[in-house]
């Protein structure tokens, strides 16, 4: 891939239309029904679970109204009435005082990748032409911001990442190939030290009572395990003074609905780990095209913390995924020590930011400043600890 030119501060401004002959044309749709046959034909060709039609519909159905978001579904075809080559699921989000075009994720999807026609390979030049056609049909907005763009999906290059205006994010994703006998999978993946520690923790857990790993397979199990997941996450995020996205009723309803839909063909899978009938950990993931994408992982605190229940439920999910014939376990975004114990490989993620107005430039500058502040705090743990302590004090004494 050619070296990407430096972008002006605040992100690149929309470029003037190219004088080159159009190689692709774009058509904007605002209804899922209008593109459903094409979408379903493309989603099996290398898209992630986040680009499944059923998942995208649910995102808009549950979160669209509260986030003032509407779908922008762009169909790209070869010029001159040729075949359809790409479908981009975008969204127009009306924030207070400005409008932004984003990927159709609304905070609950970890990757941005277009749906592609089978057997097609789109390099940087082709994608630049496609992007000009796409921008020509998008509605007026102050900003375009697409985050978490992986370099490849299911072994196919992600053409979004080939755009010259993409920039590497500080955020990374991680995952690991899984193969062979599920029963010995963790032994093969883990280094001797973590493997020994995990076995010791498991014996400590076994001494507390009967340990059961459960995949939710009935509506009642879904609700019971999901309730435990929400409570465990809420408790933990409150302890560390961190905002919990699941505290929003619409987000909680979205994930719960997804877990129920997973019982009848949807991508979501929900798991719980119990000891003596008490739920001590839970995990929520998506299954698609041979891959398990881990989304949510929670664990009980208190006396259970010294047994690392989150580590055990993650290992059990990996064994389950392999037993189901899956060959890749995606820990998705965020690089954390427990993931490294499983021998994961990290992957860079890209971000595309384009400014279309003065308001958009001001917003981009503000967002960049917020990101810079987070980076500074990450390198000054003593100040981060003080801020977190102050937040907890405010919460305890508010009202």
C-alpha positions as CSV (number, residue, x, y, z in Angstrom):
1,X,0.0,0.0,0.0
2,X,1.4,3.4,-0.9
3,X,2.5,5.8,1.9
4,X,-0.4,8.0,3.0
5,X,0.1,11.7,2.7
6,X,-0.1,13.8,5.9
7,X,-3.5,15.3,6.6
8,X,-4.0,18.9,7.6
9,X,-4.7,19.6,11.3
10,X,-8.2,18.6,12.3
11,X,-8.6,16.1,9.5
12,X,-8.8,16.4,5.7
13,X,-11.3,18.8,4.1
14,X,-13.6,17.3,1.5
15,X,-11.7,17.2,-1.8
16,X,-12.9,18.8,-5.0
17,X,-14.5,16.4,-7.4
18,X,-12.0,14.5,-9.5
19,X,-11.8,15.2,-13.3
20,X,-11.0,11.5,-13.9
21,X,-13.8,9.5,-15.5
22,X,-16.1,7.8,-13.0
23,X,-15.3,4.1,-12.6
24,X,-18.1,3.5,-10.0
25,X,-21.5,5.0,-9.2
26,X,-23.2,5.1,-5.9
27,X,-26.8,5.0,-4.9
28,X,-28.1,6.0,-1.5
29,X,-30.8,4.0,0.3
30,X,-32.4,4.7,3.6
31,X,-34.4,1.5,4.0
32,X,-33.0,-1.9,4.8
33,X,-35.7,-3.6,2.7
34,X,-34.4,-1.8,-0.4
35,X,-31.0,-3.5,-0.1
36,X,-31.8,-6.7,1.9
37,X,-31.3,-9.2,-1.0
38,X,-27.9,-7.7,-1.9
39,X,-26.9,-7.4,1.7
40,X,-27.7,-11.0,2.4
41,X,-25.8,-12.1,-0.7
42,X,-22.7,-10.2,0.4
43,X,-22.7,-10.8,4.1
44,X,-21.4,-14.3,3.7
45,X,-18.4,-13.2,1.7
46,X,-16.1,-11.9,4.4
47,X,-18.0,-9.4,6.5
48,X,-17.8,-9.5,10.2
49,X,-20.8,-10.4,12.5
50,X,-21.2,-6.6,13.0
51,X,-22.1,-6.3,9.3
52,X,-24.9,-8.9,9.4
53,X,-28.2,-7.5,8.3
54,X,-30.1,-8.8,11.4
55,X,-27.5,-7.1,13.7
56,X,-27.6,-3.8,11.8
57,X,-31.4,-3.7,11.8
58,X,-31.4,-4.3,15.5
59,X,-28.9,-1.5,16.1
60,X,-31.2,1.0,14.4
61,X,-34.4,-0.4,15.9
62,X,-33.1,-0.1,19.5
63,X,-30.7,2.8,19.4
64,X,-31.7,4.9,16.4
65,X,-34.3,7.0,18.0
66,X,-32.5,7.8,21.2
67,X,-29.3,8.7,19.3
68,X,-31.2,10.6,16.6
69,X,-29.6,8.3,14.0
70,X,-30.9,7.2,10.6
71,X,-29.4,4.6,8.2
72,X,-27.4,5.6,5.1
73,X,-27.0,2.5,3.0
74,X,-24.8,3.1,0.0
75,X,-24.8,0.7,-2.9
76,X,-21.8,0.9,-5.2
77,X,-21.8,-0.4,-8.7
78,X,-19.5,-0.4,-11.6
79,X,-20.1,2.5,-13.9
80,X,-22.3,2.0,-16.9
81,X,-24.8,-0.3,-15.2
82,X,-22.3,-2.9,-14.2
83,X,-22.5,-5.3,-11.2
84,X,-22.8,-4.2,-7.6
85,X,-19.5,-4.4,-5.9
86,X,-20.0,-2.9,-2.4
87,X,-22.5,-2.0,0.2
88,X,-21.5,0.5,2.9
89,X,-23.8,0.6,6.0
90,X,-23.4,4.2,7.3
91,X,-25.6,6.4,9.6
92,X,-26.4,10.1,9.9
93,X,-26.3,11.1,13.6
94,X,-27.8,14.4,14.5
95,X,-25.8,15.6,17.5
96,X,-26.7,18.8,19.4
97,X,-25.7,21.5,17.0
98,X,-24.0,19.4,14.3
99,X,-24.5,16.4,12.0
100,X,-22.0,13.6,11.6
101,X,-21.8,10.6,9.2
102,X,-20.5,7.6,11.0
103,X,-20.4,3.8,10.4
104,X,-23.7,2.1,11.3
105,X,-22.4,1.1,14.7
106,X,-23.9,3.6,17.3
107,X,-21.3,2.5,19.8
108,X,-22.1,-1.2,19.8
109,X,-20.0,-2.5,16.9
110,X,-16.2,-3.0,17.1
111,X,-15.3,-3.0,13.4
112,X,-16.1,-1.0,10.3
113,X,-15.8,-2.9,7.0
114,X,-18.0,-2.8,3.8
115,X,-19.8,-5.7,2.4
116,X,-18.2,-6.9,-0.8
117,X,-19.2,-8.8,-3.8
118,X,-17.6,-12.3,-4.0
119,X,-14.1,-12.5,-5.7
120,X,-13.6,-8.8,-5.9
121,X,-10.3,-7.0,-5.0
122,X,-10.4,-3.3,-4.6
123,X,-7.0,-1.5,-4.2
124,X,-6.3,2.1,-3.2
125,X,-7.0,3.6,-6.6
126,X,-10.3,1.8,-7.0
127,X,-11.3,2.7,-3.5
128,X,-10.5,6.4,-4.0
129,X,-12.8,6.4,-7.0
130,X,-15.5,4.6,-5.0
131,X,-15.2,7.0,-2.1
132,X,-15.7,10.0,-4.5
133,X,-18.9,8.4,-5.7
134,X,-20.1,7.7,-2.1
135,X,-19.5,11.2,-0.9
136,X,-21.4,12.6,-3.8
137,X,-24.6,10.9,-2.6
138,X,-24.3,11.5,1.1
139,X,-26.5,14.1,2.7
140,X,-25.1,17.4,4.1
141,X,-23.0,16.8,7.3
142,X,-20.4,18.7,9.3
143,X,-18.2,15.7,9.7
144,X,-17.5,12.1,8.5
145,X,-15.9,9.9,11.1
146,X,-15.4,6.2,10.7
147,X,-13.5,4.5,13.5
148,X,-12.1,1.0,14.1
149,X,-11.3,0.0,10.5
150,X,-9.4,-3.3,10.4
151,X,-6.9,-3.9,7.7
152,X,-8.5,-7.2,6.6
153,X,-11.6,-9.2,7.3
154,X,-11.8,-13.0,7.0
155,X,-8.5,-12.9,5.1
156,X,-9.8,-10.3,2.6
157,X,-8.2,-6.8,2.5
158,X,-10.6,-4.1,3.8
159,X,-10.7,-1.5,1.1
160,X,-11.7,1.2,3.6
161,X,-8.3,0.9,5.1
162,X,-6.7,1.6,1.7
163,X,-8.1,5.2,1.6
164,X,-5.2,7.7,1.9
165,X,-7.0,9.8,4.5
166,X,-7.1,6.9,7.0
167,X,-4.9,7.2,10.1
168,X,-3.8,4.6,12.6
169,X,-5.7,4.7,15.9
170,X,-4.0,4.1,19.3
171,X,-6.6,1.4,19.8
172,X,-5.8,-2.2,18.7
173,X,-7.7,-5.4,18.4
174,X,-6.5,-8.9,19.2
175,X,-7.4,-12.5,18.5
176,X,-6.0,-16.0,18.0
177,X,-6.4,-18.9,15.6
178,X,-7.9,-21.9,17.3
179,X,-7.5,-25.4,16.0
180,X,-7.3,-29.1,17.0
181,X,-8.8,-30.8,20.0
182,X,-11.0,-28.4,22.1
183,X,-10.1,-30.3,25.3
184,X,-6.4,-29.4,25.0
185,X,-6.8,-26.0,23.3
186,X,-5.9,-23.8,26.3
187,X,-2.9,-26.0,27.0
188,X,-1.6,-25.4,23.5
189,X,-2.3,-21.7,23.4
190,X,-1.0,-20.6,26.8
191,X,2.7,-20.3,27.8
192,X,3.8,-22.5,30.7
193,X,3.6,-19.7,33.3
194,X,0.0,-18.6,32.6
195,X,-1.1,-22.2,32.0
196,X,0.2,-23.2,35.5
197,X,-1.4,-20.1,37.1
198,X,-4.8,-20.8,35.4
199,X,-4.7,-24.5,36.6
200,X,-4.0,-23.3,40.2
201,X,-6.9,-20.8,40.1
202,X,-9.2,-23.4,38.7
203,X,-8.5,-25.8,41.6
204,X,-9.2,-22.9,43.9
205,X,-12.5,-22.4,42.2
206,X,-13.4,-26.1,42.3
207,X,-13.0,-26.2,46.0
208,X,-15.8,-23.6,46.4
209,X,-18.4,-25.9,44.9
210,X,-19.7,-27.5,41.7
211,X,-18.5,-25.4,38.7
212,X,-20.8,-25.2,35.7
213,X,-20.3,-23.5,32.3
214,X,-23.6,-22.8,30.7
215,X,-24.5,-21.7,27.2
216,X,-27.9,-20.0,27.4
217,X,-30.3,-22.1,25.3
218,X,-33.7,-21.1,26.6
219,X,-35.4,-17.6,27.0
220,X,-35.3,-18.1,30.8
221,X,-31.6,-18.9,30.8
222,X,-30.9,-15.8,28.6
223,X,-32.7,-13.5,31.0
224,X,-31.1,-15.1,34.1
225,X,-27.5,-15.0,32.8
226,X,-28.0,-11.6,31.2
227,X,-29.3,-10.2,34.5
228,X,-26.1,-11.5,36.2
229,X,-24.0,-9.9,33.4
230,X,-25.6,-6.5,33.8
231,X,-25.3,-6.6,37.6
232,X,-21.6,-7.7,37.6
233,X,-20.7,-5.0,35.0
234,X,-22.6,-2.3,36.8
235,X,-20.9,-3.1,40.1
236,X,-17.5,-3.2,38.6
237,X,-17.8,0.0,36.6
238,X,-19.2,1.8,39.7
239,X,-16.1,0.7,41.7
240,X,-13.7,2.0,39.2
241,X,-15.6,5.2,38.4
242,X,-16.1,4.3,34.7
243,X,-19.2,5.0,32.6
244,X,-21.1,1.9,31.8
245,X,-22.8,1.9,28.3
246,X,-25.2,-0.8,29.6
247,X,-26.6,1.7,32.1
248,X,-28.6,3.1,29.2
249,X,-31.9,1.3,29.0
250,X,-31.9,1.3,25.2
251,X,-28.4,-0.4,25.1
252,X,-29.3,-3.0,27.7
253,X,-32.5,-3.8,25.7
254,X,-30.4,-4.0,22.5
255,X,-28.0,-6.6,23.9
256,X,-30.8,-8.6,25.7
257,X,-32.8,-8.7,22.5
258,X,-29.7,-9.9,20.6
259,X,-29.2,-12.7,23.1
260,X,-32.8,-13.8,22.6
261,X,-32.5,-13.6,18.8
262,X,-29.4,-15.8,19.1
263,X,-31.6,-18.7,20.1
264,X,-33.2,-18.7,16.7
265,X,-30.5,-17.9,14.2
266,X,-29.1,-14.6,15.3
267,X,-25.3,-14.2,15.8
268,X,-25.3,-13.6,19.6
269,X,-24.3,-16.2,22.1
270,X,-24.5,-15.8,25.9
271,X,-22.6,-17.8,28.5
272,X,-22.5,-18.0,32.3
273,X,-20.1,-19.6,34.8
274,X,-21.6,-20.6,38.1
275,X,-20.3,-22.2,41.3
276,X,-22.9,-24.0,43.5
277,X,-25.7,-22.2,41.6
278,X,-24.2,-18.7,41.9
279,X,-23.3,-16.9,38.7
280,X,-19.7,-15.7,39.1
281,X,-19.0,-14.7,35.5
282,X,-20.7,-14.1,32.1
283,X,-19.7,-13.7,28.5
284,X,-21.5,-12.3,25.4
285,X,-20.2,-12.8,21.9
286,X,-21.1,-13.0,18.2
287,X,-20.6,-16.0,15.9
288,X,-20.2,-15.5,12.1
289,X,-18.2,-17.0,9.3
290,X,-16.0,-19.3,11.5
291,X,-15.2,-16.6,14.0
292,X,-16.3,-15.9,17.6
293,X,-16.2,-12.2,18.5
294,X,-16.1,-11.6,22.2
295,X,-18.1,-8.5,23.2
296,X,-18.8,-8.4,26.9
297,X,-17.1,-10.2,29.7
298,X,-18.0,-9.7,33.4
299,X,-17.2,-11.3,36.7
300,X,-18.3,-11.2,40.3
301,X,-16.2,-9.4,42.8
302,X,-15.8,-9.8,46.5
303,X,-14.6,-13.3,47.6
304,X,-14.6,-14.5,43.9
305,X,-12.0,-12.1,42.7
306,X,-9.0,-14.1,43.8
307,X,-10.2,-17.0,41.6
308,X,-10.2,-14.9,38.4
309,X,-13.6,-16.1,37.1
310,X,-13.4,-13.9,34.0
311,X,-10.3,-15.8,32.9
312,X,-12.1,-19.1,33.3
313,X,-15.2,-18.1,31.4
314,X,-13.0,-16.8,28.6
315,X,-11.2,-20.1,28.4
316,X,-14.5,-22.0,28.4
317,X,-15.8,-19.9,25.6
318,X,-12.7,-20.6,23.6
319,X,-13.2,-24.4,24.1
320,X,-16.8,-24.1,23.2
321,X,-16.0,-22.1,20.0
322,X,-13.5,-24.7,18.9
323,X,-16.0,-27.6,19.6
324,X,-18.5,-25.7,17.4
325,X,-16.0,-25.8,14.5
326,X,-14.9,-22.2,14.7
327,X,-11.3,-21.4,13.8
328,X,-10.7,-17.9,15.1
329,X,-11.4,-16.4,18.5
330,X,-11.5,-12.6,18.3
331,X,-11.0,-10.7,21.5
332,X,-11.9,-7.6,19.6
333,X,-10.7,-4.1,20.7
334,X,-8.5,-3.4,23.7
335,X,-5.2,-4.9,24.6
336,X,-5.4,-6.3,28.1
337,X,-3.0,-8.6,30.1
338,X,-5.4,-11.5,30.3
339,X,-5.7,-11.7,26.5
340,X,-2.0,-12.0,26.2
341,X,-2.1,-15.1,28.3
342,X,-3.9,-16.8,25.5
343,X,-1.2,-16.1,22.9
344,X,-3.2,-13.5,20.9
345,X,-1.8,-11.4,18.1
346,X,-2.6,-7.7,17.9
347,X,-3.9,-5.9,14.9
348,X,-3.9,-2.2,14.2
349,X,-7.1,-0.3,13.5
350,X,-7.5,2.8,11.3
351,X,-9.8,5.8,11.5
352,X,-11.1,8.1,8.7
353,X,-12.0,11.7,9.6
354,X,-13.2,14.2,7.0
355,X,-14.3,17.7,7.8
356,X,-17.0,19.4,5.8
357,X,-17.6,22.7,7.6
358,X,-16.1,25.1,10.1
359,X,-18.3,23.6,12.8
360,X,-17.0,20.1,11.8
361,X,-13.4,21.4,12.2
362,X,-14.1,22.8,15.6
363,X,-15.7,19.5,16.7
364,X,-12.7,17.5,15.4
365,X,-10.3,19.7,17.3
366,X,-12.3,19.2,20.5
367,X,-12.4,15.5,20.0
368,X,-8.6,15.4,19.4
369,X,-8.1,17.4,22.6
370,X,-10.1,14.9,24.5
371,X,-8.2,12.0,23.1
372,X,-4.9,13.8,23.9
373,X,-6.1,14.3,27.5
374,X,-6.8,10.5,27.8
375,X,-3.4,9.7,26.5
376,X,-1.7,12.1,29.0
377,X,-3.6,10.5,31.9
378,X,-2.6,7.0,30.7
379,X,1.1,8.0,31.1
380,X,0.5,9.8,34.5
381,X,-1.2,7.1,36.7
382,X,-1.0,9.2,39.8
383,X,-3.2,11.9,38.3
384,X,-5.6,9.3,36.8
385,X,-6.0,7.8,40.3
386,X,-6.7,11.2,41.8
387,X,-9.4,11.9,39.2
388,X,-11.0,8.5,39.6
389,X,-11.0,9.0,43.4
390,X,-12.7,12.4,43.0
391,X,-15.3,11.0,40.7
392,X,-16.2,8.3,43.2
393,X,-16.4,10.9,46.0
394,X,-18.8,13.0,43.9
395,X,-21.0,10.0,43.1
396,X,-21.2,9.0,46.8
397,X,-22.1,12.5,47.9
398,X,-24.2,13.7,44.9
399,X,-27.8,14.6,45.8
